[in-house]
Amino acid sequence: MTAVSGSTAWDAGVFRRVSGRFTAGITVITTTHPGGFRGITANSFTTVSLDPPLVLFCLTNTSSFTPLVSVSGVFAISVLEEDQQFLADRFANRAPLVDARFSDVPYRTYETGAPVVDGAIAWFDCRVWADYDGGDHRIIVGEVLALGENEGEPLIYYRSRYARVER
């Protein structure tokens, strides 16, 4: 077992590697703005509260997506199904980019007008409830205005790569 204590200096690589031992679902976060729709892949998503219904996601301060959510005041979270890895790569800028019209990405809109990816196993349509400083990230909390679910298994991320749930 390797241990690093708070009194020992470590670099971001060690923190990232140890954090990678936590299995996370893959989401696409979307918003709308005057130029159209935008989206980004993220695994830093969690539910926060049942009453009121709140969720949160975190994005780096240098992301061009974060200010779009702040301006629009709305976002949607689509929890990807295991066969949607291409969409995860696309919204992470590792595959052909999605334009503002979301060309070739099937989606629907609900209360906020932010797109929800078709086929996602779960989705949350939200308005921004709070926006917090989180060091080198922003912590965006949203109040859920609409939500839904579909059958399927989640696309997950473990130790810096995609994985599937084994049954």
C-alpha positions as CSV (number, residue, x, y, z in Angstrom):
1,M,0.0,0.0,0.0
2,T,1.2,3.5,-0.9
3,A,0.3,6.3,1.5
4,V,0.9,10.0,1.2
5,S,-0.1,12.2,4.1
6,G,-1.1,15.9,4.2
7,S,2.2,16.8,5.6
8,T,4.0,15.4,2.6
9,A,4.1,17.5,-0.6
10,W,2.7,15.6,-3.7
11,D,2.0,16.6,-7.2
12,A,-1.3,16.8,-9.1
13,G,-0.4,13.5,-10.9
14,V,-0.5,11.6,-7.6
15,F,-3.8,13.1,-6.7
16,R,-5.3,12.4,-10.1
17,R,-4.0,8.7,-10.0
18,V,-5.4,8.1,-6.5
19,S,-8.7,9.8,-7.4
20,G,-8.9,7.6,-10.5
21,R,-9.6,4.6,-8.2
22,F,-13.1,6.0,-7.8
23,T,-15.4,4.7,-10.5
24,A,-17.5,7.4,-12.1
25,G,-20.3,7.6,-14.6
26,I,-19.8,9.6,-17.7
27,T,-22.1,12.5,-18.4
28,V,-22.6,15.1,-21.1
29,I,-23.4,18.5,-19.7
30,T,-25.2,20.9,-22.1
31,T,-26.4,24.4,-22.2
32,T,-27.9,26.9,-24.6
33,H,-26.7,30.4,-25.5
34,P,-27.3,32.9,-28.3
35,G,-24.9,31.0,-30.6
36,G,-26.7,27.7,-30.2
37,F,-26.1,24.6,-28.0
38,R,-22.9,23.6,-26.4
39,G,-21.9,20.5,-24.5
40,I,-18.9,19.0,-22.6
41,T,-18.1,15.5,-21.2
42,A,-17.7,15.3,-17.4
43,N,-17.5,12.7,-14.8
44,S,-17.7,15.1,-11.8
45,F,-21.4,14.8,-11.2
46,T,-23.4,13.9,-8.1
47,T,-26.8,14.4,-6.6
48,V,-27.0,16.7,-3.7
49,S,-30.4,17.1,-2.2
50,L,-33.9,15.5,-2.5
51,D,-35.8,18.6,-1.1
52,P,-35.3,20.7,-3.1
53,P,-34.0,18.4,-5.8
54,L,-30.4,19.5,-6.5
55,V,-27.4,18.1,-8.5
56,L,-23.9,19.4,-9.1
57,F,-21.1,19.2,-11.5
58,C,-17.5,20.6,-11.5
59,L,-15.5,21.9,-14.4
60,T,-12.1,23.5,-14.5
61,N,-11.9,27.3,-14.3
62,T,-10.2,27.3,-17.7
63,S,-13.1,25.6,-19.5
64,S,-14.8,27.8,-22.1
65,F,-18.1,26.0,-21.2
66,T,-18.4,27.2,-17.6
67,P,-19.1,30.9,-18.4
68,L,-21.8,29.8,-20.9
69,V,-23.7,28.1,-18.0
70,S,-23.2,31.1,-15.8
71,V,-24.7,33.4,-18.5
72,S,-27.6,31.1,-19.6
73,G,-28.5,30.1,-16.0
74,V,-29.5,26.6,-17.3
75,F,-28.0,23.2,-18.0
76,A,-28.9,19.6,-18.6
77,I,-27.0,16.5,-17.5
78,S,-27.2,13.3,-19.7
79,V,-25.8,10.2,-18.1
80,L,-24.4,8.2,-21.0
81,E,-25.3,4.6,-21.8
82,E,-22.4,2.1,-22.4
83,D,-22.8,2.3,-26.2
84,Q,-22.5,6.1,-26.2
85,Q,-18.7,6.2,-25.8
86,F,-18.4,8.0,-29.2
87,L,-20.5,10.9,-27.8
88,A,-18.3,11.0,-24.7
89,D,-15.3,11.4,-26.9
90,R,-17.0,13.9,-29.2
91,F,-17.9,16.2,-26.4
92,A,-14.5,15.8,-24.8
93,N,-12.9,17.0,-28.1
94,R,-11.4,13.6,-28.8
95,A,-13.5,12.9,-31.9
96,P,-15.1,15.1,-34.6
97,L,-16.5,18.2,-32.9
98,V,-20.1,18.9,-32.3
99,D,-21.2,22.2,-33.8
100,A,-23.6,24.7,-32.2
101,R,-26.5,22.9,-34.0
102,F,-25.5,19.5,-32.5
103,S,-25.3,18.0,-36.0
104,D,-25.8,14.3,-35.9
105,V,-26.5,14.2,-32.2
106,P,-30.1,13.2,-31.4
107,Y,-31.5,15.2,-28.6
108,R,-34.6,16.7,-27.0
109,T,-35.3,19.7,-24.9
110,Y,-37.5,20.1,-21.9
111,E,-38.1,22.9,-19.4
112,T,-34.9,24.9,-19.8
113,G,-34.2,24.4,-23.5
114,A,-30.8,22.8,-22.8
115,P,-30.5,19.7,-25.0
116,V,-30.8,16.2,-23.4
117,V,-28.9,13.5,-25.4
118,D,-31.3,10.8,-26.7
119,G,-30.6,7.3,-25.3
120,A,-29.0,8.6,-22.1
121,I,-29.9,6.2,-19.2
122,A,-30.8,9.2,-17.0
123,W,-31.1,12.9,-17.5
124,F,-31.6,16.1,-15.4
125,D,-32.8,19.4,-16.7
126,C,-31.7,22.2,-14.4
127,R,-31.5,25.9,-13.6
128,V,-28.4,27.1,-11.8
129,W,-29.0,27.2,-8.0
130,A,-25.5,28.2,-6.9
131,D,-22.0,28.6,-8.3
132,Y,-19.0,28.1,-6.0
133,D,-15.3,28.5,-6.1
134,G,-13.6,25.1,-5.9
135,G,-9.9,25.8,-6.2
136,D,-9.0,25.3,-9.9
137,H,-12.6,24.3,-10.6
138,R,-16.1,25.8,-10.4
139,I,-18.8,23.9,-8.5
140,I,-22.2,24.4,-10.2
141,V,-25.3,23.4,-8.3
142,G,-28.5,23.0,-10.2
143,E,-32.2,22.8,-9.2
144,V,-33.8,19.9,-11.1
145,L,-36.8,21.1,-13.1
146,A,-37.4,17.9,-15.1
147,L,-35.8,14.4,-15.2
148,G,-36.1,11.1,-16.8
149,E,-34.6,7.6,-17.3
150,N,-34.2,4.9,-19.9
151,E,-33.1,1.3,-19.8
152,G,-29.4,0.4,-20.3
153,E,-26.1,0.1,-18.5
154,P,-23.9,3.1,-17.7
155,L,-20.7,4.1,-19.5
156,I,-18.2,4.4,-16.6
157,Y,-14.7,5.7,-16.1
158,Y,-12.0,4.0,-14.0
159,R,-8.3,4.6,-13.8
160,S,-8.3,7.1,-16.7
161,R,-10.2,4.9,-19.2
162,Y,-13.7,3.9,-20.1
163,A,-15.1,0.7,-18.7
164,R,-18.3,-1.3,-18.6
165,V,-20.3,-2.8,-15.8
166,E,-19.7,-6.6,-15.8
167,R,-22.7,-8.7,-14.8
